[in-house]
Amino acid sequence: MKNDQFKSELAALSDEQLLHEVQKRRGLFYVNVVLIVLMTANSIYGFTRTGFSVITILPLIFLPMLIAGQRRYKEAMDVLRSRKP
């Protein structure tokens, strides 16, 4: 249900607004990737240093957010590609 609602909201945007939305989502996705990589490196270091802690599982908690962001970025790209001739 949310997926159809998201696509209909994207379809209602103008070409410039849609391009801006795609660029914004791409930037957010890359920021999330960098944060996940940093958290993973920090959790590996912390695990080897002190053993298991909350920091160790932190990247796993944020992974669904990364996956959802990637999905939304791909949906926005699909709508943008469907508009181009």
KOLDREN-217829 format. One line per field, with one value per residue: residue number from 1; residue in three letters; chain; y negated, x, z negated of N, C-alpha, C, O in turn. Coordinates in nm, 2 decimals, decimal comma. Layout:
num (NUM	...)
residu (ALA	...)
chaine (A	...)
n.Y (Y	...)
n.X (X	...)
n.Z (Z	...)
ca.Y (Y	...)
ca.X (X	...)
ca.Z (Z	...)
c.Y (Y	...)
c.X (X	...)
c.Z (Z	...)
o.Y (Y	...)
o.X (X	...)
o.Z (Z	...)
//
This chain:
num (1	2	3	4	5	6	7	8	9	10	11	12	13	14	15	16	17	18	19	20	21	22	23	24	25	26	27	28	29	30	31	32	33	34	35	36	37	38	39	40	41	42	43	44	45	46	47	48	49	50	51	52	53	54	55	56	57	58	59	60	61	62	63	64	65	66	67	68	69	70	71	72	73	74	75	76	77	78	79	80	81	82	83	84	85)
residu (MET	LYS	ASN	ASP	GLN	PHE	LYS	SER	GLU	LEU	ALA	ALA	LEU	SER	ASP	GLU	GLN	LEU	LEU	HIS	GLU	VAL	GLN	LYS	ARG	ARG	GLY	LEU	PHE	TYR	VAL	ASN	VAL	VAL	LEU	ILE	VAL	LEU	MET	THR	ALA	ASN	SER	ILE	TYR	GLY	PHE	THR	ARG	THR	GLY	PHE	SER	VAL	ILE	THR	ILE	LEU	PRO	LEU	ILE	PHE	LEU	PRO	MET	LEU	ILE	ALA	GLY	GLN	ARG	ARG	TYR	LYS	GLU	ALA	MET	ASP	VAL	LEU	ARG	SER	ARG	LYS	PRO)
chaine (A	A	A	A	A	A	A	A	A	A	A	A	A	A	A	A	A	A	A	A	A	A	A	A	A	A	A	A	A	A	A	A	A	A	A	A	A	A	A	A	A	A	A	A	A	A	A	A	A	A	A	A	A	A	A	A	A	A	A	A	A	A	A	A	A	A	A	A	A	A	A	A	A	A	A	A	A	A	A	A	A	A	A	A	A)
n.Y (0,12	-0,13	-0,16	-0,20	-0,44	-0,60	-0,60	-0,72	-0,97	-1,06	-1,05	-1,27	-1,49	-1,75	-1,75	-1,88	-1,89	-1,62	-1,53	-1,67	-1,54	-1,28	-1,33	-1,42	-1,19	-1,01	-1,13	-1,10	-0,83	-0,76	-0,89	-0,74	-0,49	-0,54	-0,60	-0,35	-0,19	-0,31	-0,26	0,01	0,06	-0,06	0,11	0,36	0,29	0,23	0,48	0,64	0,52	0,49	0,69	0,83	0,58	0,32	0,16	0,33	0,45	0,24	0,15	0,35	0,27	0,04	0,12	0,20	-0,06	-0,15	0,03	-0,04	-0,30	-0,26	-0,13	-0,32	-0,51	-0,37	-0,34	-0,61	-0,66	-0,49	-0,60	-0,84	-0,75	-0,64	-0,87	-0,98	-1,00)
n.X (0,08	0,19	0,39	0,26	0,14	0,36	0,47	0,26	0,27	0,52	0,47	0,31	0,47	0,65	0,89	1,13	1,11	1,10	1,35	1,51	1,42	1,52	1,79	1,82	1,75	1,95	2,17	2,11	2,11	2,38	2,50	2,40	2,52	2,79	2,78	2,69	2,92	3,12	3,01	3,02	3,30	3,38	3,24	3,37	3,63	3,57	3,47	3,70	3,86	3,72	3,53	3,19	2,94	2,68	2,75	2,85	2,63	2,51	2,53	2,37	2,12	2,07	2,07	1,82	1,71	1,89	1,83	1,56	1,59	1,74	1,55	1,35	1,49	1,54	1,28	1,21	1,39	1,30	1,05	1,14	1,29	1,08	0,95	1,12	1,18)
n.Z (0,00	-0,09	0,10	0,35	0,29	0,25	0,51	0,66	0,55	0,64	0,91	0,94	0,92	1,09	1,37	1,30	1,02	0,96	1,05	0,86	0,63	0,68	0,68	0,42	0,27	0,36	0,25	-0,02	-0,04	0,01	-0,21	-0,41	-0,35	-0,39	-0,67	-0,77	-0,70	-0,85	-1,11	-1,11	-1,09	-1,33	-1,51	-1,46	-1,54	-1,81	-1,90	-1,88	-2,06	-2,32	-2,33	-2,30	-2,27	-2,28	-2,08	-1,89	-1,76	-1,64	-1,36	-1,24	-1,33	-1,20	-0,93	-0,80	-0,75	-0,56	-0,35	-0,30	-0,21	0,02	0,18	0,21	0,35	0,59	0,68	0,73	0,93	1,13	1,19	1,29	1,52	1,66	1,76	1,94	2,29)
ca.Y (0,00	-0,25	-0,16	-0,26	-0,58	-0,67	-0,62	-0,82	-1,11	-1,09	-1,08	-1,40	-1,59	-1,80	-1,69	-1,94	-1,84	-1,47	-1,53	-1,72	-1,43	-1,17	-1,37	-1,42	-1,05	-0,95	-1,18	-1,04	-0,69	-0,76	-0,92	-0,62	-0,39	-0,58	-0,58	-0,20	-0,14	-0,36	-0,19	0,15	0,06	-0,08	0,23	0,46	0,25	0,25	0,62	0,70	0,46	0,52	0,80	0,79	0,47	0,27	0,10	0,44	0,48	0,11	0,15	0,43	0,20	-0,06	0,18	0,18	-0,20	-0,16	0,10	-0,11	-0,42	-0,22	-0,10	-0,45	-0,57	-0,30	-0,38	-0,74	-0,65	-0,42	-0,70	-0,94	-0,68	-0,62	-0,99	-1,01	-0,93)
ca.X (0,00	0,27	0,47	0,18	0,12	0,49	0,48	0,17	0,32	0,63	0,41	0,24	0,57	0,70	1,02	1,24	1,09	1,13	1,49	1,56	1,39	1,61	1,92	1,82	1,75	2,08	2,26	2,08	2,16	2,53	2,54	2,37	2,62	2,91	2,76	2,69	3,05	3,19	2,96	3,08	3,44	3,38	3,20	3,47	3,73	3,52	3,46	3,83	3,92	3,65	3,43	3,06	2,87	2,58	2,81	2,87	2,51	2,45	2,51	2,25	1,99	2,05	2,07	1,68	1,70	1,96	1,76	1,44	1,64	1,77	1,43	1,28	1,58	1,52	1,15	1,22	1,46	1,20	0,95	1,22	1,32	0,95	0,92	1,21	1,14)
ca.Z (0,00	-0,09	0,22	0,45	0,25	0,28	0,66	0,70	0,51	0,73	1,04	0,94	0,93	1,22	1,40	1,21	0,88	0,96	1,06	0,73	0,54	0,71	0,63	0,27	0,22	0,39	0,15	-0,15	-0,03	0,00	-0,35	-0,49	-0,32	-0,47	-0,81	-0,80	-0,69	-0,97	-1,22	-1,10	-1,12	-1,47	-1,58	-1,45	-1,63	-1,95	-1,93	-1,90	-2,18	-2,44	-2,32	-2,26	-2,33	-2,20	-1,96	-1,80	-1,68	-1,59	-1,22	-1,21	-1,36	-1,09	-0,80	-0,74	-0,70	-0,43	-0,25	-0,26	-0,13	0,15	0,25	0,25	0,46	0,71	0,72	0,79	1,06	1,22	1,23	1,38	1,64	1,74	1,82	2,05	2,42)
c.Y (-0,13	-0,27	-0,23	-0,41	-0,66	-0,70	-0,72	-0,96	-1,15	-1,12	-1,22	-1,51	-1,63	-1,73	-1,75	-1,89	-1,70	-1,46	-1,57	-1,61	-1,32	-1,21	-1,37	-1,28	-0,98	-1,00	-1,12	-0,90	-0,68	-0,79	-0,80	-0,51	-0,42	-0,56	-0,43	-0,15	-0,19	-0,29	-0,05	0,16	0,03	0,04	0,34	0,42	0,27	0,39	0,68	0,64	0,50	0,63	0,75	0,68	0,43	0,21	0,21	0,46	0,35	0,11	0,24	0,36	0,10	-0,01	0,17	0,04	-0,21	-0,09	0,02	-0,24	-0,38	-0,19	-0,22	-0,52	-0,50	-0,33	-0,51	-0,74	-0,58	-0,52	-0,80	-0,88	-0,66	-0,75	-1,03	-0,93	-0,82)
c.X (0,09	0,35	0,39	0,15	0,24	0,50	0,39	0,21	0,44	0,57	0,35	0,35	0,61	0,84	1,13	1,23	1,13	1,28	1,56	1,53	1,49	1,75	1,93	1,82	1,88	2,18	2,24	2,13	2,31	2,57	2,51	2,47	2,75	2,89	2,76	2,84	3,13	3,14	3,02	3,22	3,46	3,34	3,30	3,59	3,69	3,51	3,60	3,90	3,85	3,55	3,30	3,00	2,75	2,63	2,83	2,75	2,45	2,44	2,39	2,12	1,96	2,04	1,93	1,66	1,77	1,89	1,63	1,48	1,67	1,65	1,36	1,36	1,55	1,38	1,14	1,29	1,37	1,10	1,02	1,25	1,19	0,91	1,00	1,17	1,23)
c.Z (0,00	0,04	0,33	0,42	0,28	0,43	0,71	0,66	0,60	0,87	1,05	0,94	1,07	1,24	1,32	1,07	0,86	0,96	0,93	0,63	0,55	0,65	0,48	0,21	0,25	0,28	0,01	-0,15	-0,05	-0,14	-0,44	-0,47	-0,40	-0,62	-0,85	-0,79	-0,81	-1,10	-1,23	-1,14	-1,27	-1,55	-1,57	-1,55	-1,78	-1,99	-1,96	-2,03	-2,31	-2,44	-2,28	-2,34	-2,24	-2,07	-1,85	-1,71	-1,62	-1,44	-1,17	-1,23	-1,25	-0,95	-0,73	-0,68	-0,57	-0,32	-0,20	-0,18	0,01	0,24	0,29	0,36	0,59	0,77	0,79	0,92	1,17	1,28	1,33	1,51	1,73	1,81	1,94	2,18	2,46)
o.Y (-0,22	-0,38	-0,32	-0,49	-0,77	-0,81	-0,79	-1,06	-1,27	-1,21	-1,27	-1,63	-1,55	-1,67	-1,67	-1,86	-1,66	-1,37	-1,51	-1,59	-1,26	-1,13	-1,34	-1,25	-0,90	-0,92	-1,08	-0,85	-0,59	-0,74	-0,77	-0,44	-0,33	-0,51	-0,39	-0,07	-0,11	-0,25	0,01	0,24	0,10	0,07	0,41	0,51	0,32	0,42	0,76	0,71	0,53	0,67	0,63	0,68	0,48	0,22	0,18	0,49	0,36	0,06	0,21	0,39	0,08	-0,08	0,15	0,03	-0,28	-0,14	0,02	-0,27	-0,45	-0,22	-0,23	-0,58	-0,57	-0,34	-0,53	-0,81	-0,62	-0,52	-0,84	-0,94	-0,67	-0,75	-1,11	-0,82	-0,76)
o.X (0,06	0,38	0,44	0,15	0,23	0,54	0,42	0,18	0,44	0,63	0,34	0,31	0,59	0,90	1,22	1,33	1,19	1,34	1,66	1,62	1,53	1,81	2,03	1,90	1,92	2,26	2,34	2,17	2,35	2,67	2,59	2,51	2,81	2,98	2,81	2,87	3,21	3,23	3,05	3,26	3,54	3,40	3,32	3,64	3,77	3,54	3,61	3,98	3,93	3,50	3,28	3,01	2,73	2,56	2,83	2,77	2,35	2,33	2,32	2,02	1,85	2,01	1,92	1,59	1,72	1,88	1,60	1,41	1,65	1,65	1,31	1,30	1,54	1,36	1,08	1,25	1,38	1,07	0,96	1,23	1,20	0,83	0,96	1,14	1,21)
o.Z (0,08	0,08	0,40	0,51	0,33	0,47	0,80	0,73	0,64	0,94	1,16	0,97	1,16	1,15	1,27	1,01	0,76	0,89	0,88	0,54	0,46	0,59	0,42	0,12	0,17	0,23	-0,06	-0,26	-0,13	-0,20	-0,52	-0,57	-0,46	-0,68	-0,96	-0,88	-0,87	-1,18	-1,33	-1,21	-1,34	-1,66	-1,67	-1,62	-1,86	-2,11	-2,05	-2,09	-2,40	-2,55	-2,22	-2,46	-2,13	-1,97	-1,73	-1,59	-1,55	-1,39	-1,07	-1,17	-1,22	-0,86	-0,61	-0,58	-0,48	-0,21	-0,08	-0,08	0,10	0,36	0,41	0,44	0,69	0,89	0,89	1,01	1,28	1,40	1,43	1,62	1,85	1,91	2,03	2,17	2,57)
//
